[in-house]
Amino acid sequence: MRRESLYMSYYPIFLDLSKSHVIVVGGGRVAERKIEGLVQAGASITVISPRLTKRLNELLEAGAITHRPKRFAPGDITTELKEKSLVFAASCKADVNERVAKAAQAAGLWVNVADATVLCDFILPAVLESGPLSMAVSTSAKSPYLAKALRDELADSYGPEYGKLSELMGAIRQKLLKNKKKGGKSERIFSSILASPILDWIRDGNTDEIDSFLGGLLGKGYTLKGLGVEQKGIKV
């Protein structure tokens, strides 16, 4: 549990939840928003709530979540669910969320509590995602509304072409590492790519221009097809 302060510094981190289990207490709209992101992250999710929203029932039917139709009790975490990795307290009742937080922390698990930063071990940023590219904005829980507004401004400046560029540069990086081209040379290569009109070519769907540029810069095999980058989505 965090102490109250005028300003709390948080350590930004992206977690791989694909091999983790998560407990979400609550089955309403707040829980739904949390769960949608957790499903996208590939987590294994157990939802504890007497009822679920229509969307959560759809996720249940699709096998994306597991549901325990009951009211929360501290034993839900301290016994059979103790080995789960993260806990989200997303009930519409503040007293339930507080009991979830206490039980999670007693079990040594990180917990996020809706609208109660002082009870949280971690908080969630506003996120802009495009393919492999993710941008996260946080105000250290001071103003989620401001974080979302800034996220929306970023979306206006960084369209889906940046996601495709991120995918392309990742493929180039992997090929360079495989060919043992590291250090300053690879930095110069990426600098040249970013200085080129490649974002315009992606927007215009000009795959021939992209292939010609990459071939001239990097040599044979450095084409969209050779790098395993799908041409679908090149024109955005």
N, C-alpha and C positions, 0 to 999 in steps of 0.2 A: 504494500500500500504506500502511495506517495504522500509526502507531507505537503500541506498547502504552502504556496510561495507566490510571489509576484510573477516570477518567471521560472519555468522549469525547462531545462535543456533535455531533449530527447536524442537518442542515437538512431539515425535513420538506417533502416535495414530492409532488404527484400528476402522473404523466407520461401524456401521450397517446401510446400506442404503436400507434395504428391505422395509421400510415404508416411504421412502423419494423420492422426485422428483428432477431431475437434468436437467439443461439446458445445452446443448452443441451447441455452435455456430461454424459451419463448417461441411462440409460433405465429406472432402477428407481423405487422408491416415492417417494424424495425428489424426483427429477426430475419425477415425475408430478404431485406437489402444486404445484410451481412452474409446470409447463406448463399445468395447468388454469386457473390465474389469468391466465397470459399469453394463452391462447386467449380467455378472457372479455374481456380488454382489447383484443382485436382485432389482436394482433401477428402478424407473419409469422415463423414459428418453424422453425429448422433444428435437429434433434436429432442429435447425434453419439454413437452407442453401438452396440456389436455386437448388442445385444438390446433389446427394448422390453417393458414390462408389457402385460398384456391390454388395459388401458384406453388406453394409448398407441397400441397397434395399432389400436384402434377409432378414435382421433382421426386416425391416419394414413389409414385407409380412408375416413374422412369428408372428407379433404382439409384438415384443420385444421392439420396439421404436415407438414414435410418430413423424411425420415429418411435419414441417411447411415450405413449399417450397417458401421461400422468402429471400431477403437480410435482414441482421440484422438492426434493428432500436432501439434506446434506450428505446422506449415505450414497446418493447417486454418483457423487464424485469420489468420496473417500473409500469406496469399496471397489466394485467391478470396473468403474470407469477411471480409476486412478492413473492408469498408464497412458491416458490420452495426453496430447501435447499442449493444447490451448483450450481456453474456456471463454465463451462469450455469454455475458449476462444481458439478454435482450428482452426481458419481460416488460410488460407495460406497468408493472407494480414495482416501485422503488424498494420496498422492503424485501421482496423476493430477490431482486438484483443484489442487494447488500448481503443476503444470506449466501447467494451463489459465490460472491467475491470472497467471503470469509472461508467458505468450504474449499474453494480452489486454492487460495493462498495457504491454507492449512495443509493441503496435499502437495504443496510445492509447485503448483501449476500457474502459469501466467494467465491473467484474466483481463478481459476488456469489458467494461461496464457502460452501457448506454447512458449518456447524459450524466455521468458521475466520474469525472476525471480523477478525483482524489482517490477513488477506489481502483483505478486502472494500473496495471503493470505495463501496458502498452496501449497506444492510441492508433487510430487509422487515419491516414491522410486522404485528401481528395486526389483521385488518380485519373490521369489521361492515358489511355492505352491505344496503340496502333501497331498491330502485329507484335514483334518482339520489343518494341519501344514502349517504355512506361515512364511517365513523368508524375512525380508525387509532390503535392503541395500541402504543407502543414503550418498552422499558426500556433503550434504547441497547445492545441485544444482551446485557445482563447476565442477564436471566431471561426467555427466550421463554415459559416456562410461566406466569409471572406475567402477562405481556402477554396471553396467551390467556385466563387466568382473568378479568382485568379486562374483556376484550372480551365474554366471556360474561355478565358482570354488566351491561354496557351493553345487551346484547340483551334482558335481562329488563326493563330500564327503558324502552327505546326500541324499541317494536314496529313492525310494518309500516305502521301508520298514519302514522308519521313520514316514511316514504318517500313515501307518497302526498301528504302535506302539502308535502314538499319539491318534488315535481313541480308541485303547484298553485301554490305561491309563485313558482316559477321562471316559470311561464306568466304569472302576474300581473305579475311584474317586466318580462318582455319586452314586454308590452302597455303598461305604464306608460312604458317607455323609448321605445317607438314613438310614444306620444302626448306625449312630451317632458315627462313628469312626473318630476322628479328631486329629489335633495337631501332636505331636511327633510320635504317633503310625503310622499314615498314611505316614509320611515322611520316616520312617524306611521301610515301605512296598514298597514305590516307589524306595527307594535306593536299596533294594534287587532285584527288578525287573530290574533296569538298570544295576546292577552288574552281572546279569545272562546272559546266551547266547541267550536271547530271540530274538535279531535281527537276529542271524543265523537261529534260528528256523523259523522265518517269511520268510527269504530268501529261505529256503529249503522247505517250505510248511509243516513243521512238526507240525501239529495241535495237535496230541496226546501228544507230548512233552510239548507244551504250556499249554494244559489243565491239564496235570499231575503236572506241576510246579505251576500253579495258585491254583490248589486244595490243594496242600501241603502247600503253603504259606498262603492262605486265607480261605480255607475250602470249604464246599459244596456250589454249586451255582456259583462259580467263574470259569466258563468255557467260551469258546468263545460263545457258544450257549446261556448259561445262562446270559451272559452279553449283548447279542443282537448284538455281533460283527460279521459281515458277514465273512465267511471263504473265500469268493471270494477275491482274491488279497493277500491272505496270502503268496502264493508263488509268488515272484516277480523277 
